[in-house]
Amino acid sequence: MFLLKLICYLILFYFIRTFIILNKKINKKEPNGPLALPLIGNIHQFKKAPHHLITKMEKEFGNKGIVRIYIGDTKAFFISDLELIKEIFIHNWELFNNRPKTPTLNIGTNGYRGINGAHGECWEKNKKIISKAIRKANIKHIYSLLDTQVEELIKSMSTYETKKTNFNPKLYIRKFVLSTMLKYIFNEKLPLDDDLKSGSVYKLTNEMEKIFKLLSVSRLGDHVKIFQSIFYYYLKKTDKNFKTLKNLIIEKYNEHLKSFNKESPRDLLDILIDNYEMSTNMDDILNITQVTLDIFLAGTDTSSNSLVWLILKLVNYPEHQEKAYNEIKNAIQNGRDKVLLSDRPNTPYLQAIIKEVYRMHPIVVFGLPRLNNQDVYIKDHFIPKNSYVFINYHSIGYNENYYNNPCYFDPSRFLGPTPETHFPFGLGPRNCLGQQLAQDQIYLCIANILLKFKLLPIDGNFIDENENFGLTMRPNDFKINLESR
């Protein structure tokens, strides 16, 4: 009985002490935030739409574009003030260049390797190699590939239009993006008869969706220090999602090694193998495969979700769809039947629509977290060592000081010079390395879809614009009607 009472008192003491520590500022310049609970911090408040809640908290706690939230027992700062963001991610980026060390990230990145999870010298080495590989990739080959994939997508859509059956954009857009990435990275094509509901596309994208859910910020085992070791070993024993994709990458890597020709690289993986000088060092091999996985995951999920959001918005706002279509028709010369990248400067309204969709529906709504390596003052705000730092893209996009009537879909706000507050692919040295390819892929796809089809709602119904929250933001599944132009 005495022992049981002692244990209860110790647990009570632990919770009271932890509650006091979490909610007591260690520096008066530290930004304010909501009351945090022992162990879980504020995770209990991360429901279906934490980006809306955190944006509301920024105003509630009187901070200028920054709020403190506890994720488990770790301090996290969500930032939406442009000047603060520039100070952290550009001017002081070296102090905030690491990623949090969590069990999920450890398992998912082969021990913090690759580009997304790497730290310090490992990240710097990998960034140089990847940047060089992307520059060295055969640009003509890549854009010829994009043209081919767009043509195949249009053919698939034409079948639905001819049969007058409802079209599910998500299924075919993710096949388009996945096909492009497979060809770009591995020089492989998906089979033409691939079943979108059970074949390669379904299996790969299903695994990717599970991974992005695993990487969301709300897993207690990642963010409560006393649970991290146990959670790591649990993941090591039970992980199937990361393992499936890693095994795929390793299989492709071994196949490439057998037929590698330095003088004639076939794809991005060949160039990476060459840039790592066909190293037999296990650390380099793990880095090559992890870098490849990072590019594959990021390039596939973000582009496909951006395109699906674009289609949804164009269906819901037909007046903007028609304006973009007329612009495209005027930009095309000599009766050409497809849009080229060279037409982009002559389609400013379509570019503005794309930017407006990025603003209203940022794909990675908080970006990937950073970790500061020392106590630091930024613009009179104290950020203690080993805090998570996030950009709150949602709050930026809906800030009335940056955008008039931010809840209103208005692409014209992006006609003319792009505002400083628009940086959907991140800021500073650790921004997205593949952003140019992603933007080109998105432009070519949506421009050619608009050229060929009128996108229509089913029975005239407005499509639900609610978001599914995870590491990336995606709309609920929906279907549309197609009408040939």
Backbone torsions as a table, in degrees:
resi	resn	phi	psi	omega
1	MET	NA	-45.1	179.0
2	PHE	-60.0	-43.7	-178.6
3	LEU	-62.9	-40.5	179.6
4	LEU	-64.3	-42.4	177.9
5	LYS	-63.2	-41.4	-179.9
6	LEU	-60.8	-45.5	179.4
7	ILE	-61.0	-43.1	179.5
8	CYS	-62.6	-42.4	178.4
9	TYR	-64.4	-40.8	179.6
10	LEU	-64.2	-42.1	178.4
11	ILE	-63.9	-43.7	179.1
12	LEU	-62.3	-44.0	178.4
13	PHE	-59.9	-43.2	-179.7
14	TYR	-60.4	-46.0	-177.2
15	PHE	-67.1	-40.6	179.3
16	ILE	-65.8	-46.1	-179.5
17	ARG	-61.8	-44.9	-179.3
18	THR	-63.9	-40.7	179.2
19	PHE	-59.7	-43.6	-179.9
20	ILE	-65.7	-45.6	-178.6
21	ILE	-61.5	-45.0	-177.4
22	LEU	-63.2	-35.7	-171.5
23	ASN	-101.4	4.6	176.6
24	LYS	-101.9	125.6	179.0
25	LYS	-69.2	138.5	174.9
26	ILE	-90.2	-8.6	178.4
27	ASN	-153.7	134.6	-175.5
28	LYS	-65.5	-16.8	178.5
29	LYS	-87.2	-0.6	179.7
30	GLU	-70.7	134.4	-179.6
31	PRO	-60.0	152.9	-179.7
32	ASN	-78.6	165.1	177.3
33	GLY	-166.6	174.5	-178.4
34	PRO	-70.6	161.2	176.5
35	LEU	-60.3	130.8	-178.2
36	ALA	-105.3	144.4	178.7
37	LEU	-95.7	151.2	176.4
38	PRO	-55.7	145.3	179.1
39	LEU	69.2	-57.8	-171.2
40	ILE	-91.0	-15.1	-178.9
41	GLY	64.4	-118.0	178.6
42	ASN	-114.7	14.2	-177.0
43	ILE	-60.4	-29.9	179.9
44	HIS	-62.7	-17.9	179.4
45	GLN	-90.8	-8.5	179.7
46	PHE	-82.2	82.9	-178.5
47	LYS	-93.1	-135.7	-174.5
48	LYS	-71.5	-29.4	-174.8
49	ALA	-134.1	66.8	-178.0
50	PRO	-62.8	-25.4	179.6
51	HIS	-65.2	-35.0	176.2
52	HIS	-69.1	-42.4	-179.3
53	LEU	-63.6	-46.2	-176.8
54	ILE	-67.5	-36.8	175.9
55	THR	-62.4	-40.3	177.3
56	LYS	-64.6	-39.4	-179.1
57	MET	-65.4	-32.9	177.7
58	GLU	-55.9	-41.3	-180.0
59	LYS	-76.9	-39.5	-175.1
60	GLU	-63.3	-37.1	-174.2
61	PHE	-98.5	12.0	167.7
62	GLY	70.1	17.1	177.6
63	ASN	-88.4	155.5	176.5
64	LYS	-91.5	88.9	173.9
65	GLY	71.5	24.3	176.9
66	ILE	-152.7	138.0	177.5
67	VAL	-140.8	144.9	178.4
68	ARG	-95.2	127.8	177.4
69	ILE	-128.7	140.7	173.1
70	TYR	-95.1	123.3	171.9
71	ILE	-103.0	103.5	-168.8
72	GLY	66.1	-128.7	177.1
73	ASP	-106.4	22.6	179.3
74	THR	-110.2	132.4	177.6
75	LYS	-72.3	137.7	175.8
76	ALA	-132.7	140.2	179.0
77	PHE	-118.2	122.8	178.9
78	PHE	-102.3	125.3	-168.1
79	ILE	-122.6	134.6	177.1
80	SER	-132.2	-1.6	177.3
81	ASP	-79.3	125.5	-173.5
82	LEU	-59.7	-42.9	-177.9
83	GLU	-66.4	-40.0	176.2
84	LEU	-62.7	-42.9	-179.7
85	ILE	-61.4	-44.4	180.0
86	LYS	-64.6	-40.3	178.6
87	GLU	-61.0	-41.3	-176.3
88	ILE	-78.3	-49.5	-168.8
89	PHE	-92.0	-12.2	177.8
90	ILE	-117.0	-60.2	-172.2
91	HIS	-76.1	-30.0	179.9
92	ASN	-122.3	31.8	-172.4
93	TRP	-59.7	-31.1	-177.9
94	GLU	-65.3	-26.7	178.3
95	LEU	-78.7	-17.5	-175.3
96	PHE	-125.4	34.5	-171.2
97	ASN	-94.8	-9.2	-178.0
98	ASN	-89.2	163.8	173.0
99	ARG	-103.1	154.5	173.7
100	PRO	-60.4	144.0	177.2
101	LYS	-96.1	97.7	-179.7
102	THR	-117.2	156.3	178.6
103	PRO	-56.4	-42.6	-178.9
104	THR	-64.1	-43.7	179.4
105	LEU	-67.2	-35.9	177.5
106	ASN	-60.5	-49.8	179.3
107	ILE	-65.8	-43.3	-173.8
108	GLY	-72.6	-18.9	-176.5
109	THR	-119.9	23.6	179.3
110	ASN	54.1	46.4	178.8
111	GLY	78.5	46.3	177.0
112	TYR	62.2	48.4	175.2
113	ARG	-108.9	-173.0	178.9
114	GLY	81.5	-142.2	-179.2
115	ILE	-117.7	-36.7	-176.4
116	ASN	-77.3	-34.3	-175.5
117	GLY	-106.7	-3.6	-174.1
118	ALA	-75.8	158.8	179.1
119	HIS	-125.0	159.7	167.5
120	GLY	48.8	-130.5	-175.6
121	GLU	-62.8	-35.5	178.9
122	CYS	-61.1	-45.2	179.0
123	TRP	-64.8	-44.6	-178.4
124	GLU	-60.8	-44.1	179.0
125	LYS	-62.7	-47.5	-178.2
126	ASN	-65.3	-37.8	-180.0
127	LYS	-63.3	-44.1	179.4
128	LYS	-61.0	-44.1	-178.0
129	ILE	-66.4	-43.1	-179.2
130	ILE	-67.2	-43.6	179.4
131	SER	-59.0	-43.3	178.4
132	LYS	-64.2	-41.8	-178.9
133	ALA	-64.5	-41.9	-179.9
134	ILE	-65.5	-40.5	177.8
135	ARG	-65.4	-35.0	-175.5
136	LYS	-79.6	-18.7	-178.7
137	ALA	-59.4	144.3	-177.7
138	ASN	-68.4	102.8	-174.9
139	ILE	-62.4	-43.2	179.7
140	LYS	-60.5	-41.0	179.4
141	HIS	-62.6	-43.3	-177.5
142	ILE	-62.5	-46.0	-175.1
143	TYR	-79.1	-24.9	169.1
144	SER	-64.8	-40.5	177.5
145	LEU	-62.5	-44.1	179.1
146	LEU	-60.8	-43.5	178.6
147	ASP	-58.6	-43.6	-179.4
148	THR	-63.2	-44.5	-178.7
149	GLN	-66.4	-37.0	177.0
150	VAL	-63.9	-42.7	178.9
151	GLU	-60.4	-41.6	179.4
152	GLU	-65.9	-38.6	177.5
153	LEU	-63.3	-44.8	180.0
154	ILE	-61.2	-39.6	177.9
155	LYS	-61.8	-44.1	179.0
156	SER	-62.2	-41.6	179.9
157	MET	-67.2	-35.7	179.5
158	SER	-62.2	-34.7	177.8
159	THR	-61.1	-43.2	178.7
160	TYR	-66.8	-40.0	-179.2
161	GLU	-64.6	-42.3	-180.0
162	THR	-63.5	-41.7	-178.3
163	LYS	-81.5	-8.1	-178.5
164	LYS	57.9	41.1	177.3
165	THR	-108.4	155.2	-178.9
166	ASN	-65.2	142.3	-175.7
167	PHE	-111.5	129.9	176.9
168	ASN	-97.2	103.0	-176.2
169	PRO	-59.2	-38.7	-174.7
170	LYS	-57.3	-45.8	-176.1
171	LEU	-61.0	-45.1	-174.1
172	TYR	-84.3	-31.3	176.7
173	ILE	-66.5	-42.8	-179.3
174	ARG	-68.5	-29.5	174.1
175	LYS	-67.5	-42.2	178.0
176	PHE	-58.4	-49.7	-177.6
177	VAL	-68.3	-43.7	-179.6
178	LEU	-63.4	-41.2	178.2
179	SER	-60.7	-42.3	179.3
180	THR	-62.7	-46.1	-178.1
181	MET	-67.7	-38.8	178.6
182	LEU	-62.6	-41.2	179.7
183	LYS	-70.1	-42.9	-178.2
184	TYR	-65.2	-43.8	-175.0
185	ILE	-88.0	-42.7	-171.3
186	PHE	-115.6	-2.2	-175.9
187	ASN	57.7	42.0	180.0
188	GLU	-124.5	151.2	177.7
189	LYS	-113.8	144.7	171.2
190	LEU	-73.9	144.4	176.4
191	PRO	-62.0	141.4	-177.3
192	LEU	-60.7	-30.8	-176.9
193	ASP	-94.0	18.3	-178.3
194	ASP	-60.0	128.5	-179.3
195	ASP	-78.4	116.3	-175.1
196	LEU	-67.2	-16.7	-178.3
197	LYS	-104.8	-2.6	178.7
198	SER	-153.3	-7.4	-175.4
199	GLY	-86.9	-156.5	-174.8
200	SER	-60.1	-43.8	-179.1
201	VAL	-59.9	-48.0	-178.9
202	TYR	-60.3	-47.4	-176.1
203	LYS	-64.0	-44.9	-178.4
204	LEU	-67.2	-48.3	-177.7
205	THR	-68.5	-31.0	176.3
206	ASN	-63.9	-42.7	177.0
207	GLU	-64.4	-39.9	-179.6
208	MET	-65.3	-42.0	178.6
209	GLU	-61.5	-39.4	177.5
210	LYS	-64.0	-40.3	179.9
211	ILE	-64.3	-43.4	-179.8
212	PHE	-66.2	-29.4	173.6
213	LYS	-69.2	-40.4	178.7
214	LEU	-62.3	-32.5	-176.3
215	LEU	-87.0	3.1	177.3
216	SER	-67.4	164.0	-168.5
217	VAL	-81.3	-1.6	-165.8
218	SER	-101.8	17.8	-179.3
219	ARG	-91.0	112.9	-174.6
220	LEU	-56.1	-39.4	-178.0
221	GLY	-60.5	-22.8	178.4
222	ASP	-81.3	-27.0	-165.8
223	HIS	-121.7	2.3	172.8
224	VAL	-109.2	115.9	-168.7
225	LYS	-57.6	-38.5	-176.3
226	ILE	-72.2	-14.4	179.4
227	PHE	-98.5	-12.7	-167.9
228	GLN	-63.0	-43.3	-179.0
229	SER	-63.6	-45.0	179.2
230	ILE	-63.1	-42.3	-177.8
231	PHE	-66.1	-36.6	178.6
232	TYR	-61.2	-47.7	-178.9
233	TYR	-68.8	-31.4	175.2
234	TYR	-63.7	-46.4	179.4
235	LEU	-64.3	-39.5	-178.9
236	LYS	-60.3	-36.4	-178.6
237	LYS	-81.5	-31.7	-169.5
238	THR	-107.8	-14.0	-175.0
239	ASP	-60.2	127.5	174.1
240	LYS	-120.9	-31.2	-173.1
241	ASN	-68.6	-53.2	177.2
242	PHE	-61.6	-41.3	-176.7
243	LYS	-60.0	-40.2	-179.2
244	THR	-60.1	-48.6	-178.2
245	LEU	-73.1	-36.2	176.8
246	LYS	-61.7	-43.0	179.4
247	ASN	-62.6	-37.5	176.6
248	LEU	-61.9	-46.1	-178.8
249	ILE	-64.5	-44.2	179.8
250	ILE	-62.2	-39.8	177.7
251	GLU	-61.0	-45.5	179.3
252	LYS	-66.3	-38.0	179.0
253	TYR	-61.3	-47.5	-179.9
254	ASN	-63.9	-38.3	177.0
255	GLU	-63.9	-40.8	179.9
256	HIS	-66.0	-39.3	179.7
257	LEU	-59.8	-38.5	-176.8
258	LYS	-65.7	-31.9	-175.4
259	SER	-118.1	19.5	-176.0
260	PHE	-66.6	134.1	175.8
261	ASN	-131.6	109.0	-175.8
262	LYS	-56.1	-34.1	-175.6
263	GLU	-79.7	-13.9	-175.7
264	SER	-140.6	71.2	179.7
265	PRO	-65.3	135.1	-176.1
266	ARG	-91.7	-23.3	-170.8
267	ASP	-165.4	-176.4	-177.5
268	LEU	-64.1	-37.6	-179.5
269	LEU	-63.6	-39.7	175.4
270	ASP	-59.5	-42.4	-179.1
271	ILE	-66.6	-39.2	177.1
272	LEU	-63.8	-43.1	178.1
273	ILE	-59.8	-42.1	179.0
274	ASP	-65.7	-43.8	-178.3
275	ASN	-67.5	-28.6	173.7
276	TYR	-87.4	6.9	175.6
277	GLU	56.6	41.5	178.0
278	MET	46.3	42.1	-175.8
279	SER	-59.4	141.5	173.8
280	THR	-98.6	0.4	177.0
281	ASN	-67.0	126.2	-175.4
282	MET	-59.5	-35.2	179.6
283	ASP	-64.0	-41.9	177.6
284	ASP	-65.7	-40.2	179.3
285	ILE	-62.3	-43.8	178.1
286	LEU	-64.0	-36.9	178.3
287	ASN	-67.2	-42.7	179.2
288	ILE	-59.7	-49.0	-177.3
289	THR	-67.4	-35.1	179.8
290	GLN	-72.3	-41.0	176.4
291	VAL	-58.2	-44.6	179.6
292	THR	-61.3	-43.5	178.7
293	LEU	-63.7	-42.5	179.5
294	ASP	-59.0	-46.8	-179.4
295	ILE	-64.2	-42.4	-178.8
296	PHE	-62.0	-47.3	-178.8
297	LEU	-65.9	-51.4	-176.0
298	ALA	-65.0	-44.1	-176.7
299	GLY	-67.0	-30.5	-176.7
300	THR	-83.1	-50.5	-171.5
301	ASP	-71.5	-45.5	-174.7
302	THR	-68.0	-43.3	-179.0
303	SER	-66.5	-42.5	-178.1
304	SER	-65.8	-40.7	178.8
305	ASN	-67.0	-38.5	177.5
306	SER	-60.5	-43.9	-179.0
307	LEU	-66.8	-39.4	179.0
308	VAL	-65.5	-40.6	176.1
309	TRP	-62.6	-40.3	179.1
310	LEU	-60.0	-46.4	179.6
311	ILE	-62.0	-43.5	179.7
312	LEU	-58.7	-47.2	-178.1
313	LYS	-65.4	-39.9	-179.0
314	LEU	-67.2	-31.4	175.4
315	VAL	-71.1	-43.2	-177.4
316	ASN	-72.7	-22.7	-177.9
317	TYR	-126.7	74.2	-172.6
318	PRO	-62.5	-27.0	179.5
319	GLU	-64.1	-35.6	177.6
320	HIS	-75.0	-34.3	176.1
321	GLN	-60.4	-45.1	-178.6
322	GLU	-67.6	-37.5	179.3
323	LYS	-64.3	-41.3	178.3
324	ALA	-66.8	-40.6	179.6
325	TYR	-61.9	-46.9	179.8
326	ASN	-62.2	-37.5	177.4
327	GLU	-63.4	-44.2	179.6
328	ILE	-61.7	-44.3	180.0
329	LYS	-60.5	-39.7	179.5
330	ASN	-70.8	-27.8	-177.7
331	ALA	-78.2	-26.9	-177.5
332	ILE	-81.9	132.9	-177.6
333	GLN	-112.8	158.5	173.9
334	ASN	58.3	33.1	175.1
335	GLY	66.5	23.0	-179.7
336	ARG	-60.8	143.6	-175.9
337	ASP	-103.6	13.8	175.7
338	LYS	-150.4	157.1	179.2
339	VAL	-91.4	138.1	177.5
340	LEU	-112.5	163.8	177.0
341	LEU	-62.0	-28.7	179.6
342	SER	-66.3	-14.9	177.6
343	ASP	-82.4	-11.3	-172.7
344	ARG	-57.8	-44.6	179.9
345	PRO	-60.0	-22.7	-178.7
346	ASN	-95.0	8.6	178.0
347	THR	-127.6	59.9	-176.6
348	PRO	-63.9	-30.6	-178.2
349	TYR	-70.6	-39.3	176.0
350	LEU	-63.1	-41.1	176.8
351	GLN	-61.5	-38.1	179.0
352	ALA	-66.3	-37.1	177.0
353	ILE	-61.9	-44.9	179.8
354	ILE	-59.6	-44.9	180.0
355	LYS	-65.4	-38.0	179.7
356	GLU	-66.4	-36.0	176.3
357	VAL	-67.5	-41.1	174.7
358	TYR	-57.3	-41.4	-178.3
359	ARG	-64.9	-47.7	-174.1
360	MET	-78.2	-29.1	-177.0
361	HIS	-134.8	68.1	177.7
362	PRO	-60.5	134.4	-173.3
363	ILE	-70.1	-49.9	175.5
364	VAL	-103.0	91.1	-163.1
365	VAL	-64.6	-28.1	177.0
366	PHE	-112.3	7.2	-173.3
367	GLY	64.1	-169.7	173.3
368	LEU	-95.8	138.8	-173.9
369	PRO	-67.4	148.3	171.1
370	ARG	-109.9	164.6	179.3
371	LEU	-133.2	126.3	179.1
372	ASN	-85.3	142.3	-174.0
373	ASN	-94.9	4.2	175.9
374	GLN	-161.8	162.2	172.9
375	ASP	-60.1	139.7	-176.3
376	VAL	-151.2	145.6	171.5
377	TYR	-102.7	125.8	176.6
378	ILE	-124.2	113.1	179.5
379	LYS	52.1	46.0	177.8
380	ASP	71.6	11.8	173.8
381	HIS	-107.0	132.3	177.9
382	PHE	-91.9	125.6	176.8
383	ILE	-120.0	110.1	-176.2
384	PRO	-68.8	155.7	179.6
385	LYS	-54.1	145.7	176.5
386	ASN	64.1	33.8	172.7
387	SER	-95.4	149.5	171.4
388	TYR	-79.8	142.4	176.8
389	VAL	-129.0	125.9	-179.4
390	PHE	-122.9	148.5	165.9
391	ILE	-90.5	128.4	177.5
392	ASN	-93.5	86.4	-177.5
393	TYR	-62.7	-33.9	179.4
394	HIS	-62.3	-46.0	-178.8
395	SER	-64.4	-38.5	177.5
396	ILE	-61.9	-47.9	-175.8
397	GLY	-65.7	-24.9	-177.4
398	TYR	-111.0	20.5	179.4
399	ASN	-86.4	119.7	-177.2
400	GLU	-66.9	-18.8	175.9
401	ASN	-74.1	-21.7	-179.9
402	TYR	-100.9	-35.3	-175.6
403	TYR	-136.5	127.9	175.2
404	ASN	-69.8	139.3	179.2
405	ASN	45.5	60.7	-172.2
406	PRO	-64.6	-21.0	179.2
407	CYS	-80.3	-6.2	-177.3
408	TYR	-97.2	132.4	178.4
409	PHE	-75.6	105.9	-174.0
410	ASP	-140.3	87.1	-179.5
411	PRO	-60.1	-23.9	-176.1
412	SER	-62.2	-18.6	178.5
413	ARG	-64.5	-18.9	-179.5
414	PHE	-104.0	10.6	171.4
415	LEU	-78.7	134.3	-174.0
416	GLY	95.6	-162.9	-176.7
417	PRO	-59.6	138.6	178.3
418	THR	-72.2	127.9	-179.5
419	PRO	-65.9	154.9	179.9
420	GLU	-60.5	-24.8	-176.5
421	THR	-78.7	-0.5	-179.7
422	HIS	-102.2	101.6	176.4
423	PHE	-146.2	68.9	-173.6
424	PRO	-63.8	-17.5	-179.0
425	PHE	-105.1	17.1	176.0
426	GLY	93.0	174.5	-178.8
427	LEU	-129.7	153.9	172.6
428	GLY	81.8	-176.1	-175.0
429	PRO	-61.7	-21.8	-177.3
430	ARG	-103.2	29.8	177.2
431	ASN	-78.6	-177.0	-175.0
432	CYS	-71.6	122.7	-177.9
433	LEU	-75.4	-24.5	-176.3
434	GLY	-100.8	22.2	-172.4
435	GLN	-65.9	-33.6	-178.6
436	GLN	-65.2	-46.4	177.9
437	LEU	-61.7	-42.0	-179.6
438	ALA	-61.4	-45.0	-179.2
439	GLN	-65.9	-39.2	178.5
440	ASP	-66.3	-42.0	179.5
441	GLN	-61.7	-45.4	-179.1
442	ILE	-65.4	-44.0	-179.0
443	TYR	-62.9	-51.0	-177.8
444	LEU	-60.1	-41.0	-178.2
445	CYS	-65.6	-55.1	-174.1
446	ILE	-69.8	-34.7	179.8
447	ALA	-64.8	-42.6	-179.3
448	ASN	-73.6	-31.9	174.1
449	ILE	-62.3	-46.1	-179.2
450	LEU	-65.2	-34.8	178.7
451	LEU	-63.6	-36.1	-173.0
452	LYS	-94.3	-29.0	-170.8
453	PHE	-135.5	147.8	164.3
454	LYS	-91.9	128.0	-177.2
455	LEU	-95.7	120.8	-171.1
456	LEU	-125.1	146.2	175.3
457	PRO	-75.3	156.0	176.4
458	ILE	-79.5	122.6	-180.0
459	ASP	59.0	24.4	177.1
460	GLY	72.2	12.6	-176.2
461	ASN	-81.8	138.4	175.0
462	PHE	-68.5	132.3	-177.8
463	ILE	-81.5	135.5	178.4
464	ASP	-56.7	128.3	-179.3
465	GLU	-105.1	12.2	175.9
466	ASN	-64.9	150.0	-174.5
467	GLU	-105.8	146.4	169.7
468	ASN	-94.4	116.6	-174.7
469	PHE	-86.4	136.7	172.4
470	GLY	-165.0	-154.7	173.7
471	LEU	-61.4	-37.0	173.8
472	THR	-115.7	155.1	-177.3
473	MET	-103.4	127.3	178.9
474	ARG	-132.7	149.9	176.3
475	PRO	-76.7	164.3	171.6
476	ASN	-65.1	154.0	178.1
477	ASP	-58.6	141.6	177.2
478	PHE	-150.5	162.8	176.3
479	LYS	-125.1	156.8	-179.5
480	ILE	-136.8	170.9	170.9
481	ASN	-104.6	150.3	179.4
482	LEU	-117.3	139.4	175.6
483	GLU	-130.9	123.1	-177.2
484	SER	-64.8	138.9	178.7
485	ARG	-92.6	NA	NA
